[in-house]
Amino acid sequence: MKNAKMLAMSTILGSAVFLAACGSEDEANGSDNGSEGSSEELSGQVQGDGSSTVAPIMEAIVEEYAAAQPGVQVSSGVSGTGGGFEKFIAGETSFSNASRPIKEEEEAGLEEEGVEYTEVELGYDGLSVVVNQENDWVDSLTVDELKEMWVETGEEKTWADIRDGWPEEPIEFYSPGTDSGTYDYFNEVILEEDDIVRSATLSEDDNVLVQGVLGSPNAIGYFGYAYYLENKDTLKVVPIDNGEGAVEPNNETIESGEYAPLSRPLFTYVRNDKVAEDPAVADFIMFAIENAGDLAEAVGYVRAPQEVYDEDMATIEELAAE
Amino acid sequence: MRYINHEEVASKTKKRLTKNTIFKGVFAAATTFGLIVLTILLYRIITQGSGYISLDFFTSFASRIPENSGIKAAIAGSIYLMLVVAPVSMFLGVGTAIYLEEYATKNRFNTFIKINISNLAGVPSVVFGLLGLTIFARFFDLGISILAAGLTMSLLILPIIIVASQEAIRAVPNELREASFAMGATKWQTILRVVLPASIPGILTGSILALSRAIGETAPLVVLGIPTILMFMPDGLLSTFTALPMQIFDWTKRPQVEFHDVAAGGIIVLMALLLFMNSIAVFIRNKYQNRY
């Protein structure tokens, strides 16, 4: 039995030593990076949560911020836009990432808790509608046609139902899950709150949607621009016609808003009281606004116009000065 | 007088042998099927992920650039998590097992407890996540800390540890206990000096297997809302943290294929960790198992 005890002890000791080693190294890194950061050394904790679409931008911001202000521990989850707001309302987070504007009921929830917030734009995303590359008939879709396709009517839909001359093959639908901000946004601007077609495959993992569309010439799907960019060579993007000619999503058309109505801003919402009280929160959000444009482009999204960033920066600066 | 009808036997032998061969084939196919799937999976994961495994992978935080991504925060978080789960779940689990096996009298209430423990072992892990979120994170206001997640995971594996420990304690022959009582030992002395030493290999084996389940479990962490974007090391039990399965889960959902490969690298590390823990369990079982 002595041996068993020895074994248990050495396992515990071993892991403790490993942890200590990690810890000291961390401190060493911290002091290295601190010299190039902003003048004032801050410390504290900043917690956020929210959209998984916004997560890559937020990860890049947090990564850069950790180098600038090693004393501030920023963390952010990926519970989805709705899940993030739930925690934001409950007061568990200081900022909440969202891939759609805040909903009325969420606003009401915040009001009930007496929480004031500021909306900060981090960048733009263009919801990309894609079909299989073997699909040679679709060259563009109007907003009305999109709605006709995606709304549940009780009948099975074929491509021929949408436009004459297209094949009489049933359409296969792939959509992000109903918990995602991406679905909410599509629901608002295309479905206009009508039910989504029941045969649609819903998935919270956009890579599943990509695979689905790759798998069938009759498939259609939509997801964030970053997922289209990554699969540019294997998928065919459908230009969207909102009455002023068909527009394909790309950096220029998304930033200018020409790719309407599917180009959408990506936000993070911040509690005003936290910005005013906690210099770490204020500093982090200012850092985020300052770098969001470049970092959004670095991870496959599109920057917002500079005026937007300037405006948000002015609001936060004002709050922080209070 | 002949007891065996040789003609009869000869006529049936062929049929029986054929049956034997068929079933042998069926069961061999079943085994191979599982093995083939496992091999394909391992092959894919290893070819995808091995390129990312290096010292840097262990010493850098997650990054927007796949090549720079690492699991420093995740692996430290997982180890911290185990430092909470192991003592809590083993103390509660083994304690419960000792009570149920040694002290508890056979009445309806205790039978009810035993049935419920077996039922708990079958409850989906998501449900434990919800329980942890409501009780530990919100009610006790522990937030999404190591302590809250550790206690949740402890609850999750508690039934497994209890059942394994009960089996181990039950396997200790009664003669040993009686001998101890005959020497004038109290019940507690008997448990501490006779029952526990004899059953500890079984208890440890069960506990380590349960712990390896806890280290790979993702669903409760997702429900608790453990963050994945985080660039600092945990600095205490109330610190925010991330864990290896969460980090892997996040990477597999990214648009960039390179991140899927980084995820594969994380999976290899997690598998190695699991294999290591399981081999400790096997080692303990083989080395210290006494037979009476």
Interface residues (C-beta under 8 A of the other chain):
Chain A: M1 N3 A4 L7 A8 T11 I12 S15 F18 L19 C22 G23 E25 D26 Q45 Q47 G48 D49 S52 A55 P56 M58 E59 A60 V62 E63 Y65 A66 P70 Q73 V74 S75 S76 G77 V78 S79 G83 K87 A90 E92 E204 D205 D206 N207 G224 A226 Y227 L229 E230 N231 L295 A298 V299 G300
Chain B: T59 F61 A62 S63 R64 K72 A76 I79 Y80 M82 L83 R138 G143 I144 P197 I200 P201 L204 G225 I226 P227 T228 I229 L230 M231 F232 M233 D235 S239 T240 T242 D250 T252 K253 R254 P255 Q256 V257 H260 I280 I284 K287 Y288
